Amino acid sequence: MIRSIKSFDIKDKNILIRVDFNVPLNDQGQVEDNFRIMSAIPTIKYCIEAGASVILMSHLGRPGGEIDPKYSLIPIGEELAGILEMPIKFSHNPISEDAHDTSLGLKPGEVHLLENLRYFEGEELNDYEFSSKLAKHGQIYINDAFGTAHRSHASNVGVPAQFKHKGIGLLVAREMQYLSAAIKRPNLPLTLILGGAKIGSKLGLIESFLDKANTIIIGGCMAFTFLKAKGYNIGNSLLDESMVSTASKIMNMARLKGVQLLLPTDVMCGKNLEAIEPLGPYSIHDLPSDLMGLDIGSGSVDAFSKVCSESGTVVWNGPMGLFEINGFGTGTMKIAESLEALVENGGTAIVGGGDSAAAVKKYGLSDSMSHVSTGGGASLELLSGKILPALEILE
């Protein structure tokens, strides 16, 4: 059984926490979106208020095992200090004696942030010596980095293996509460909404939900692979040719299992991916050959929204269109609004990480969802029923 941080006596203890501070930085090197940092604050504050000292470790980007200033966690430390309204300590080399001495000398309530773990090859290689040096920072290990829980890296797997006392933080507990419940004991009817471009990364999720969901809705670019499998002309819309036969098999499986699988009936189009002005809506029966579908149309929005309103639980992963361009974000925004209404009426709306999380944030609806996951890949794997290495080691 995985223990929560609340099950430990942490007063006067050094708590080593794996957080996920892999956040976007702007051209000035400042934090552009602090969603993941804010998500870790409840655990950090819990430790501080309980009289513990906190050592935080994270990665940022892909520096490839080399020191690269543009991937430094210094800007994250500045953002964190501002949020906590207190100074924090920072170590440029997380496995140095100076860093260990800093952790050892922490007073209750103090916070120590370690530099980017991926400056060292040992992190991604799950090197034993690297893990051992990181483990020296704390007396209790806590994983609160759900976004990396599917990675068998040193800070996720190698470090906790060296701790007798280890568990999860409040963020990971919340992720497990909602994502596990969505597949084990959802309020019915259960609806899965999928969007984005790639089918391959979501195959496991689809296969898992074919045994659980009442309805599966597919929008975004991936819908055109399914429409192509049904024999429709999709114009210049993006197509994953290698997945057409797979899409056909998925639709057949849904039919056999009695799962309603819905595809767009109309789409908004543009000449190319740089298009700004939406054209349409066009019925999927009459899609012009020289245009590409970039959003779902009003008819599809109405049909998808109706299913959402009649659901007990909706799990959403992937936008309905090219929402980054305002003209093609209507479908995604309308689906988000339908989930807001679902929650208001007592239903459950769970948003996967990545682009889905970015979309609800863009439309100011993050707080209106039951749960917005901090992990794209991790949420996909957990919802697919897979075991996450970073959680398995804590059992």
Secondary structure, 3 states (H helix, E strand, C coil): CCCEHHHCCCCCCEEEEECCCCCCECCCCCECCCHHHHHHHHHHHHHHHCCCEEEEECCCCCCCCCCCHHHCCHHHHHHHHHHHCCCCEEECCCCCHHHHHHHHCCCCCCEEEECCHHHCHHHHHCCHHHHHHHHCCCCEEEECCHHHCCCCCHHHHHCHHHCCCEEECHHHHHHHHHHHHHHHCCCCCEEEEECCCCCHHHHHHHHHHCCCCCEEEECCCHHHHHHHHCCCCCCCCCCCHHHHHHHHHHHHHHHHHCCEEECCCEEEEECCCCCCCCEEEEECCCCCCCCEEEEECHHHHHHHHHHHHCCCEEEEECCCCCCCCHHHCHHHHHHHHHHHHHHHCCCEEEECCCHHHHHHHHCCCHHHCCEECCCHHHHHHHHCCCCCHHHHCCC
